[in-house]
Amino acid sequence: MSTTNLVANDEYYTPPDAWTDIARYIPRDKKIWEPFNTTADPRSLESSEHLRTLGFDVVAMPYDPETGANDFFASDHGDIVVSNPPFTRKRDVLRRLRELGKPFILILPVPTMNTGYFREMFLQDEHLGIVIPRKRINFRNKRNASSNCFECYYYCWRIDGVTGINWIT
């Protein structure tokens, strides 16, 4: 399964304040893998750069759509994934991370937790935590237009100290 199956409107960029707000939950002693960037669009690396400015060690190996190099579904880097994955692939991303046993902090739409696949994966999992932001995240699309038309939470799995519901105040 390749990351080339993305739909045209599935590329939204995370603003720096979304990572600043969650920084206290990200383990400082872990190497972050931020896998959802691409050689086709340099703006996709902005999240990785901002995480670095916050003092995190980040592996960001952009996916090359021409060669297939660094495909998330065929790679495994770092100790933890901190990312805003393509929402149309969230089920596949969650399954892959569970397969790898890779701890994660993912920005995903609120209704994700109401899906059958999410319930199947996490219903009885004591390692799941949800962090609720203060306000909607103001994503930017390829045209640099603002889009905060959907509520998102930070879904955390196997992150020390993050279980249950957590509120950013």
N, C-alpha and C positions, 0 to 999 in steps of 0.2 A: 504494500500500500504506500503510495507516494504522496508527498505534499503538493504535487502538481494538480491534484483534483480540487483545488480551491475555486470558489465562485468569485466572479469579478468584484462583487461588493463586500467581500469578506476581509478586506484589509483596512484595519483601523489602527491608528497609532496611539499608544498610551501616553498621556501627558506626564511630565516629570513628577508633578505633585502626587499622582497616584502611587508612585514608588516611594516617595518621601513619606507619605502617610503610613505605609506598611513596613517601612525599614526596621522598626523596632521588633517586628516578628521574624525577620529574616536572620537565620543563624550566621553570625560573623565568622565562624570557624569553618564554613563550608564553601566549596567552589560552586558557584551558580552556573548552571547551563541555561542559556536563553536561546532556545532552538528555533524560534519562529521568526527568523529574519531571512532575507533573500538577496542574492547578488542582483536581482532585477530591480530592486528599489533600495538605495542607500538609506532612506528614511527609516527603514525597518530596523536599523541598528541603533536608533536613538535610545530605546529602552536600555539596551546593554550599556551604552555610554553613560546614561544617567545613573544606573546602578553602580558603575565604576566610580563616578563622582561622589557617591555616597559611601565609598570605601570598601565595596565588595569586590571579590575576585570573580570575574565573569568570563566564561567561555562562550563565545559567540562565533560560530562557524557558519556563515551564511549558506543557505541552500542554493545550489546552482541548478536552475530549471533546465538548462541545456544538457548538463552531464548527469544530473541526479545526485551529485556529490553532496554530502551532509544532509541527506534526507532524514528527518526526525524518526521515521518509522524503521530505519535501518541503522541508527546511530545510538550511542550512549556515551555521554560526556558528563563531567562534573559530579557533584554529590547531591545536588538538589536542583529542581527546575523552578524558576521564578519567571512567569511569563503571562502574556495575554495571547492565548492560542486562537487560531481561527475558529470562530464560533460554530461554523458548519461542520467542523471536524472534532468537536469537543468529546463526543462519545469515543471515537478512535484514540484520541489523545489520552483520555483518562484510562482506557484499557491498556494502552502501551505503558503508561507510567506505572500502573499496578503490576503489569507483567515484569517490569524492570525492578519493582520494589523501590522506585525512586521517589523520595519525599518531594512534595511540591507545594507551591503557592501559585494558584492560577486565578486570573480574573475571568469570571464566567457569568452569564446572565442568571439572575435570581431564579427563573423557572427551571433551571437545570436540575435543581434538587427535587422537582416534582416528576421527573421522567422515570420511566420504568427501569432503564439501564442504570441510572444513578442510584436508585433505591436498591437494586440488585447488588451493586458494587459496595455500597456504603451503609446500608441500613443498620447493621449491627457492628460497625467498625468504630471502635473507641478512639482511633487515631485521627478521625475527621474533625476539623474545626472550621468554623465559618467566621470571617471577620467582615463586619458590616461598616462600610465607609460612612462618613458624615453626610455626604451628598453624592449625587450621581457623578460618575466619572465622565469628564468631557473629552471624549475621544476625538481624533481628527482623521479624516479620510484622505485618500490620495490627492484630492483636489484641495486639501487643507481646510475643508469645511468642517465646522463643529458638528458633533453628533452626540448628544447625551439622551437619546430617545429611549434608552432601556436601562433598567436598574441592573447593577452588577454587584456581586460580592466577591471577596477573596476566599476561594476554597483552598483549605490547607489540609494536607495529609502527611502524617508522620513528622510534624513540626513540633519540637519540644516546647511545651508550655501553651500550645494552641489546641484546645479541645472545646467542644461545645460552641456556644455563641459568644463572640467577642465584638465589642463596639469600639470604633475609633471615636474618641471624644475630642 
